Amino acid sequence: MNFQYIPGLETSKSLLDAAFGSAQQKNQQKRRGNPLVGLKQREGSKVDVIQNILTEKLQKITDTFPAEKALPPFYLKLVHLTLDYPLYKKSLGAVHWAARKISALQREYAQKIQRAATAPRVKQFLREYYGRVSSLLKQIDPHLKYLEKARRIMRTYPDVKEIFTVCLYGFPNVGKTTLLNKLTGSRAKVAAYAFTTVTINSGFMKGPDYEIQVLDVPGTLARREKMNPIELQAELVRTDLTDMVVYVFDLSGFSGYAVNDQEELFKRIQDKDVLVYVSKQDITEPHLLKNFRQKVYSLEELREQILARYAPREKV
């Protein structure tokens, strides 16, 4: 599922500027005949223009953000992990409410303007309409800002497929992203400090008759009941999306994490089919590799092991 399509949100000020600016340009030419009738037509059309522009823009916001029932289970859980979900729903509701209120105000003030007995009353009603619309938009401005924040977070979600999936798992900075790039040819960001990966990177091992999805998740620490949102994303991928896990060890000490701590985390993920990969082998002391209790695979051997476990998922 791809969240890149969600467009950026405007602030209440930019929405009002666009609507009021368009209304001001509408029907500037004076009409012959009864001046009061012409004034009512001009000012009434401004009310219509403002309503049309604002409701269209607000409706577009509610339409482009995914509804809860449209989200697959994995993404629904991801939304709950990464967003303030009650505020997200409240903000979408506020935008929908504002669109309905603006339509109601248009009907109310269109009638008032048409029934006005004098030109000053027409002008007064138009000013009132402008003021009430402005107040409505300002009320939902915090919600517009939160939805823009949510949009930026949701654009970081991986576009995952319902195919055989491998999760690269382990402590921060142990080399998971480097392994992803080597296995799949991806170009995910790599740096020599912890928590470089703060979202979920994806790549694919492709052959003539197979496609295997490989997901590089944010580094996690061996802390029960104390996972932060980044670590929870990693755990969600491991438990809900993957068919097997490649647990990445760093024996070199370069990552800054003790091997004993890495082994403790490794013991906790045996509910899945798990392969072990040792990163940074070229800078690891030979005796550490020799005495390591797990089987040490080369990159090519790891590929072979993944392919040996590969099983295409049947289409539903």
C-alpha positions in Angstrom: 0.0 0.0 0.0 1.5 3.3 -1.1 0.9 6.5 1.0 2.9 8.8 -1.3 -0.3 10.0 -3.0 -1.5 12.0 0.0 -1.0 15.6 -1.0 0.4 18.3 1.4 -2.1 20.2 3.5 -2.6 23.9 3.5 -3.0 26.0 6.6 -6.3 27.8 7.4 -4.7 31.0 6.3 -3.7 29.8 2.9 -7.2 28.2 2.4 -8.9 31.5 3.3 -6.5 33.5 1.1 -7.3 31.3 -1.9 -11.0 31.4 -1.4 -11.3 35.1 -0.6 -9.0 36.0 -3.4 -11.0 34.1 -5.9 -14.2 35.6 -4.6 -12.8 39.1 -4.9 -12.1 38.5 -8.6 -15.6 37.2 -9.3 -18.1 39.4 -11.0 -16.2 42.7 -10.6 -18.0 44.2 -13.6 -21.0 46.2 -12.6 -24.3 45.4 -14.2 -27.0 47.7 -15.6 -30.4 47.9 -14.1 -31.4 48.0 -10.4 -28.2 48.7 -8.4 -29.4 46.7 -5.4 -30.2 43.6 -7.5 -26.8 43.8 -9.1 -25.1 44.1 -5.8 -27.0 41.1 -4.4 -25.9 39.1 -7.4 -22.3 40.1 -7.1 -22.0 39.5 -3.3 -24.1 36.3 -3.5 -21.7 34.9 -6.1 -18.8 35.6 -3.7 -20.5 33.5 -1.1 -20.9 30.7 -3.6 -17.3 30.9 -4.7 -15.9 30.7 -1.2 -18.1 27.8 -0.3 -17.2 25.9 -3.5 -13.5 26.3 -3.1 -13.3 25.6 0.6 -15.6 22.5 0.6 -13.8 21.1 -2.4 -10.4 21.5 -0.7 -11.6 20.1 2.7 -13.4 17.2 1.0 -10.2 16.4 -0.8 -8.4 16.1 2.5 -10.9 13.6 4.0 -11.0 11.6 0.7 -7.2 11.2 0.4 -6.5 10.1 3.9 -7.3 6.3 4.2 -10.3 5.3 6.2 -9.9 2.8 9.0 -11.9 0.1 7.1 -9.7 0.6 4.0 -6.5 -0.2 5.8 -5.1 -3.8 5.8 -4.4 -5.1 9.3 -0.7 -4.5 9.2 -1.1 -0.8 8.2 -3.9 -0.3 10.7 -1.5 -1.5 13.4 1.2 0.7 12.0 -1.0 3.8 12.1 -1.9 3.1 15.7 1.8 2.7 16.6 3.1 5.8 14.8 0.2 8.3 15.1 -1.9 9.6 17.9 -4.8 7.7 16.4 -7.7 9.3 18.5 -6.3 12.7 17.4 -6.0 11.5 13.8 -9.7 10.5 13.7 -10.7 13.7 15.5 -8.8 15.8 13.0 -10.4 14.1 10.0 -13.8 14.6 11.7 -13.1 18.2 12.3 -12.3 18.8 8.7 -15.5 17.0 7.6 -17.5 19.1 10.1 -16.0 22.3 8.8 -17.0 21.5 5.2 -20.6 20.8 6.3 -20.7 24.0 8.3 -19.4 26.1 5.4 -22.1 24.7 3.2 -24.7 25.5 5.7 -23.4 29.0 6.1 -23.5 29.5 2.3 -27.2 28.6 2.3 -27.9 30.8 5.2 -26.2 33.9 3.9 -27.2 33.5 0.3 -30.8 33.8 1.6 -30.0 36.7 3.8 -28.3 38.6 1.0 -31.2 38.0 -1.4 -33.7 39.2 1.2 -31.7 42.3 2.3 -33.7 45.5 1.8 -30.7 47.8 1.4 -27.1 47.9 0.1 -25.6 48.4 3.6 -27.4 45.3 4.8 -26.0 43.3 1.9 -22.5 44.4 2.7 -23.1 43.6 6.4 -24.2 40.1 5.7 -21.2 39.5 3.4 -18.9 40.7 6.2 -20.6 38.4 8.7 -20.2 35.5 6.3 -16.5 36.2 5.8 -16.0 36.4 9.6 -17.8 33.2 10.4 -16.0 31.2 7.7 -12.7 32.6 8.9 -13.6 31.6 12.5 -14.5 28.1 11.3 -11.2 27.6 9.5 -9.2 28.9 12.4 -10.9 26.5 14.7 -9.7 23.5 12.7 -6.2 24.9 12.0 -4.6 22.7 14.8 -6.3 19.7 13.1 -4.9 20.7 9.7 -1.4 20.9 11.2 -1.7 17.5 12.9 -2.9 15.9 9.6 0.1 17.4 7.8 2.3 15.8 10.5 0.4 12.5 10.1 0.8 12.7 6.3 4.6 13.1 6.6 4.8 10.1 8.9 2.5 8.0 6.7 4.7 8.8 3.7 7.5 6.9 5.5 5.5 3.7 5.6 6.9 0.9 3.4 5.0 -0.2 0.3 4.9 -3.8 1.2 3.6 -6.7 -0.9 1.8 -9.8 0.2 4.6 -12.1 -0.9 7.3 -14.2 0.8 9.0 -11.8 3.2 12.3 -11.8 5.1 12.9 -9.4 8.0 16.4 -8.2 8.9 16.4 -7.8 12.7 18.8 -6.9 15.4 20.4 -4.1 17.4 21.0 -0.6 16.0 24.0 -0.1 13.8 24.9 -3.8 13.5 24.7 -3.7 9.7 21.1 -4.6 8.8 20.8 -1.8 6.1 24.1 -2.7 4.6 22.9 -6.3 4.3 19.7 -5.2 2.7 21.6 -3.3 0.1 23.9 -6.3 -0.6 21.0 -8.8 -0.8 18.7 -6.7 -3.0 20.7 -4.0 -4.7 18.8 -1.3 -2.8 20.4 2.1 -1.8 19.0 2.6 1.6 20.9 5.1 3.9 23.8 3.8 5.8 25.8 5.7 8.5 28.2 4.9 11.3 25.9 5.8 14.2 23.0 4.1 15.9 19.3 4.4 14.8 20.2 5.5 11.2 17.1 3.5 10.1 14.1 5.2 11.7 11.6 3.8 9.3 11.2 0.5 7.4 13.4 0.0 4.3 12.4 -2.5 1.7 14.1 -4.3 -1.2 13.6 -7.4 -3.3 15.6 -10.5 -4.2 14.5 -11.3 -7.7 15.1 -14.3 -9.9 13.6 -15.8 -13.0 10.8 -17.5 -11.0 10.8 -15.8 -7.7 10.5 -12.4 -5.9 11.4 -12.3 -2.2 10.6 -9.1 -0.2 13.3 -8.1 2.3 12.5 -5.6 5.0 15.1 -3.8 7.0 13.5 -2.6 10.2 14.7 0.0 12.8 17.2 -1.3 15.3 15.7 -2.7 18.5 17.2 -3.1 22.0 16.8 -6.0 24.4 14.4 -4.3 26.7 11.1 -6.1 27.6 8.1 -3.9 27.9 10.1 -0.7 27.1 10.0 -0.6 23.4 9.8 2.9 21.9 7.6 3.6 18.8 10.6 2.9 16.4 11.3 -0.5 18.0 7.5 -1.3 18.0 7.5 -0.8 14.2 10.3 -3.3 13.9 8.5 -5.8 16.1 5.3 -5.4 14.2 7.0 -6.2 10.9 8.6 -9.3 12.5 5.5 -10.7 14.0 2.8 -9.7 11.4 4.5 -9.6 8.0 7.5 -11.9 7.8 7.9 -15.6 6.9 11.4 -15.7 8.2 13.9 -13.6 10.1 17.6 -12.9 9.5 19.1 -11.9 12.8 22.2 -9.8 12.3 25.0 -10.1 14.9 27.9 -7.7 15.2 30.8 -9.5 16.9 33.4 -6.8 16.1 32.2 -4.4 18.8 31.9 -1.6 16.3 28.2 -1.2 16.9 28.8 -0.6 20.7 26.6 -3.4 21.8 27.8 -6.4 23.8 27.4 -9.9 22.2 25.7 -11.1 25.3 23.0 -8.5 24.9 22.5 -9.4 21.2 22.2 -13.0 22.2 19.5 -12.2 24.7 17.4 -10.5 22.0 18.1 -13.4 19.7 16.6 -15.9 22.2 13.4 -13.9 22.3 12.5 -14.2 18.6 12.5 -18.0 18.2 8.8 -18.0 17.4 9.9 -17.5 13.7 12.2 -19.3 11.3 15.5 -17.6 12.1 18.8 -17.5 10.2 21.9 -15.9 11.7 24.1 -13.5 9.8 27.3 -12.0 11.2 28.1 -8.6 9.8 31.4 -6.8 9.6 33.2 -10.1 9.3 36.2 -8.4 7.6 36.9 -6.3 10.8 36.0 -9.0 13.3 38.8 -10.9 15.2 39.1 -14.4 13.7 38.9 -16.1 17.1 35.5 -14.4 17.7 34.1 -15.9 14.5 35.7 -19.3 15.3 34.2 -19.4 18.8 30.8 -18.1 17.9 28.2 -20.6 18.8 26.0 -20.0 15.8 26.7 -21.0 12.2 28.4 -18.2 10.4 27.3 -17.8 6.8 28.9 -15.9 4.0 26.7 -13.6 2.0 26.2 -16.2 -0.8 25.5 -18.9 1.7 22.9 -16.7 3.3 21.2 -16.2 -0.1 21.1 -19.9 -0.7 19.5 -20.5 2.8 16.8 -17.9 2.1 16.1 -19.4 -1.3 15.9 -22.8 0.2 13.1 -21.6 2.5 11.3 -19.6 -0.1 7.7 -20.6 -0.8 5.4 -18.5 -2.9 2.2 -17.4 -1.2 -1.0 -18.5 -2.9 -3.1 -15.7 -4.1 -6.4 -15.2 -2.2 
